[in-house]
Amino acid sequence: MSHALTPTPASGPMLRLAWLAAALALAGGAQAQQQGTATKPAPGAFERAKEASTSTAAPVLSSPLPAGAGTAMPSGSGAGYHSPNSPIAPLPQRNDVVPWSVLTDLTKKTTKDGILPVFNDAQKGMDKTVQRFQGFMMPLDAKATQTHFLLTAVPLTCSFCIPGGPESMIEVKAKTPVRYSMEPVVVEGKFTVLTNDQYGLYYRVVEAVPVK
């Protein structure tokens, strides 16, 4: 299983959703670094990211793509890669959360509908059960607290990079708002495996609540 970032065409609902989340998370991170604390993304970041993600024109990126890459945006694959040079520390060891290795250990199949996950017995056994996860927040709204966001195994590396493949992300729909932070967050809720999600996601947690 590859853990490197590889270029893929900028198409598909999942890529647009995750790129929008990446833009918002990086906007919030830059503002937090300036102020010394983790705060909500900068005003207007959501609108700018949404406009860029839905526009038919090539989005304006914060860094240039490699020569010859055209309009493709890098997309992660597999579990993602947390660079040892990242200023953000890796996830701390916790015994009360599902390890990301359990979620990323799957195979995929190609069908007429696209690339679909093939879940193993452990993943299918967790379906429709209450589980606890920790990860890095990718916000989907420009607010200090989030009720709908992506939780990822590794932090973002740039404003147009998706850190890993869909197996390294969980869509979270929270019952209790979760404060945006560049530090790891932990949530608990009803876990569902997604066999053919319209956005290309593999996992979802609903009715989630934050956990210390």
Summary of the structure (lengths in Angstrom):
residues: 212
radius of gyration: 16.3
end to end distance: 32.1
largest distance: 48.3
contacts: 643
relative contact order: 0.21
helix: 22%
strand: 30%
